């Protein structure tokens, strides 16, 4: 697994405040060949209370070789979030353009990009369109029919099954994208939006309560996870 500071600025402390800390990580069963953090040039407004300006988000890149001669660049990112009364689309669009540029500059055989992009295909912005022009969405590739993937049951934010964000409109914010360079090929064999839960103990300090608390199931996050299985084929040319 990548270290805490691998995909963050050197000014990231992470103890007192989350400022300058991207919160990105990559877990791999294969040794890392290269690791680097690429900071976005565009951030949220310093005047907005969402902390985006101070987060200094970007993308983490890790290179691995899962099979001899198969070089894969994995990118993970978290783009500018939607604000309480504003979209932050201006910053997000520029961040995605930078992401596409970093992907385009990769000389790996295969490139995989995943993360929380905070943009839905139905949003009035260019972010999703620009990503789709540069890469292939694993979710779209696997489900094929739009009603099978752009629907509430596969929403990654505001999913009706999520214990934190169920009250919001269901949207698709989290993706796995892929592409192959040269004559190589990569395609999606499986895709899922798993509902990850954990037990949380809710304490009750009332005098009538004779137990230490009640265990309830809660979602891991206000977002759902996305998972994909990818096949890699390398050309001999």
C-alpha positions in Angstrom: 0.0 0.0 0.0 1.1 3.5 -0.7 2.3 5.6 2.2 0.4 8.5 3.6 2.7 11.1 2.1 3.1 9.4 -1.3 0.1 11.1 -2.9 0.1 14.5 -1.1 2.2 17.6 -0.9 5.2 17.7 1.3 3.4 20.3 3.5 0.7 17.8 4.4 0.8 17.1 8.1 -2.5 15.2 8.6 -2.5 15.5 12.3 -3.8 19.0 13.2 -5.6 19.8 9.9 -6.3 18.0 6.6 -5.0 21.0 4.7 -2.7 20.1 1.7 -3.5 16.4 2.2 -5.2 14.7 -0.8 -6.4 11.6 1.1 -5.5 9.3 -1.8 -4.1 5.8 -1.6 -3.5 2.8 -3.8 -3.3 -0.8 -2.5 -1.5 -3.3 -4.7 -0.5 -7.0 -4.4 2.4 -6.2 -6.8 5.4 -4.1 -5.9 5.3 -0.4 -6.9 7.8 0.5 -9.6 7.0 4.2 -9.5 4.9 6.5 -7.3 4.2 10.2 -7.8 1.7 12.8 -6.8 0.4 15.2 -9.4 -1.2 18.4 -8.0 -4.0 20.1 -9.8 -3.4 23.7 -10.9 -7.0 24.6 -10.2 -8.6 24.4 -6.8 -11.8 25.7 -5.2 -12.3 29.4 -4.2 -10.5 30.6 -1.1 -13.7 32.4 -0.2 -15.9 29.3 -0.2 -16.3 27.4 3.1 -15.9 23.9 1.6 -12.1 23.7 2.2 -11.4 22.8 -1.5 -8.8 25.6 -1.8 -6.8 24.2 1.1 -7.2 20.5 0.2 -4.7 20.9 -2.7 -6.2 17.9 -4.5 -4.6 16.0 -7.4 -3.9 12.5 -8.6 -1.7 9.7 -7.4 0.0 7.6 -9.9 1.5 4.1 -9.2 3.2 1.9 -11.8 3.1 -1.9 -11.4 3.9 -4.9 -13.5 1.3 -7.6 -12.7 2.7 -9.9 -15.4 6.2 -9.8 -16.9 6.3 -7.2 -19.6 2.8 -5.8 -18.7 3.3 -2.3 -17.4 0.2 -0.7 -15.8 -0.2 2.9 -14.6 -2.9 3.3 -11.9 -4.2 6.8 -11.3 -6.4 7.6 -8.3 -8.1 11.0 -7.8 -10.7 13.1 -6.0 -11.9 16.2 -7.9 -13.5 19.3 -6.5 -16.8 18.6 -4.6 -20.1 20.2 -5.2 -20.8 23.0 -2.8 -23.9 23.7 -0.7 -25.2 26.4 -3.1 -22.7 26.2 -6.0 -21.4 23.5 -8.3 -17.7 24.1 -8.5 -18.0 22.9 -12.1 -15.4 25.5 -13.3 -12.6 24.0 -11.1 -13.7 20.4 -11.7 -13.7 20.9 -15.5 -10.1 22.2 -15.4 -9.0 19.4 -13.1 -10.4 16.8 -15.4 -8.6 18.4 -18.3 -5.4 18.1 -16.4 -6.2 14.4 -15.5 -6.7 13.6 -19.2 -3.4 15.3 -20.0 -1.6 13.1 -17.4 -3.2 10.0 -18.8 -2.3 11.0 -22.3 1.4 11.4 -21.3 1.6 7.9 -19.8 3.8 5.5 -21.8 2.5 2.4 -19.9 1.0 -0.4 -21.8 -2.3 0.0 -19.8 -3.8 2.9 -17.8 -6.5 2.6 -15.2 -8.0 5.7 -13.5 -10.4 5.5 -10.6 -11.8 7.8 -8.0 -14.5 10.2 -6.8 -15.1 12.6 -9.7 -18.0 14.5 -8.2 -19.7 14.8 -11.6 -22.7 12.9 -13.0 -23.1 12.1 -16.7 -26.3 14.2 -16.7 -24.6 17.3 -15.2 -24.3 20.5 -17.3 -20.5 20.4 -17.5 -17.8 19.0 -19.7 -16.1 16.7 -17.1 -17.7 13.4 -17.9 -17.6 14.0 -21.7 -13.9 14.8 -21.6 -13.2 11.7 -19.6 -15.2 9.6 -22.0 -13.4 11.0 -25.0 -10.0 9.9 -23.5 -10.9 6.6 -21.8 -13.5 3.8 -21.5 -15.9 3.7 -18.5 -15.9 0.2 -17.1 -19.4 0.6 -15.9 -20.7 1.6 -19.3 -18.7 -1.1 -21.0 -20.0 -3.9 -18.7 -23.7 -3.0 -18.5 -24.1 -1.7 -22.1 -27.7 -0.5 -21.6 -27.9 2.9 -20.1 -30.9 2.1 -17.9 -28.8 -0.7 -16.2 -26.1 1.6 -14.9 -27.5 5.2 -14.8 -30.1 4.4 -12.3 -30.7 4.8 -8.5 -29.8 1.3 -7.5 -26.2 1.9 -8.9 -25.9 5.5 -7.7 -22.6 6.0 -5.9 -23.9 9.0 -4.0 -27.4 9.4 -2.7 -28.0 5.7 -3.1 -31.3 4.7 -1.5 -29.5 2.0 0.5 -26.9 4.3 1.9 -27.4 5.2 5.5 -25.7 8.6 5.3 -26.8 10.0 1.9 -30.0 8.2 1.1 -32.0 11.5 1.5 -30.2 13.2 -1.5 -30.9 12.7 -5.2 -29.1 9.6 -6.5 -26.2 10.4 -8.7 -23.2 8.7 -10.2 -19.9 10.3 -9.0 -17.4 7.4 -8.7 -15.9 5.6 -11.7 -13.2 3.3 -13.0 -11.8 4.2 -16.4 -9.3 2.4 -18.6 -7.4 2.6 -21.8 -4.5 0.7 -23.6 -1.6 2.2 -25.5 -0.2 1.1 -28.8 -1.7 -2.2 -30.1 -2.6 -3.5 -26.6 -6.1 -4.2 -25.5 -8.0 -3.9 -22.1 -11.6 -4.7 -21.4 -14.0 -5.1 -18.5 -15.0 -8.6 -17.4 -17.0 -7.6 -14.3 -18.3 -4.5 -12.6 -20.2 -4.0 -9.4 -21.4 -1.3 -6.9 -21.1 -3.3 -3.7 -22.9 -2.1 -0.6 -20.2 -2.1 2.2 -21.6 -2.0 5.7 -20.2 -2.1 9.2 -21.6 -2.5 12.7 -21.7 0.7 14.7 -22.6 0.8 18.4 -25.0 3.6 19.3 -24.7 4.3 23.0 -27.7 5.2 25.1 -26.9 7.0 28.4 -30.5 7.0 29.6 -31.1 5.6 33.2 -33.5 3.0 31.8 -30.9 1.5 29.5 -29.3 -1.6 30.9 -27.0 -2.3 28.0 -23.9 -0.6 26.8 -25.4 0.3 23.4 -27.2 -0.9 20.3 -25.3 -2.2 17.3 -26.7 -1.0 14.0 -25.5 -1.5 10.4 -24.1 1.7 8.7 -22.5 2.3 5.3 -18.8 2.6 5.2 -19.1 6.1 3.6 -21.7 8.4 2.1 -20.4 7.2 -1.3 -20.7 3.6 -2.5 -17.6 1.7 -3.7 -17.1 0.6 -7.3 -15.2 -2.5 -8.3 -14.1 -3.9 -11.6 -12.2 -6.9 -13.1 -10.2 -6.1 -16.1 -8.6 -8.3 -18.8 -5.2 -7.2 -20.2 -3.9 -8.4 -23.6 -0.5 -7.3 -24.9 0.4 -7.2 -28.5 3.6 -8.7 -29.7 4.0 -5.9 -32.2 
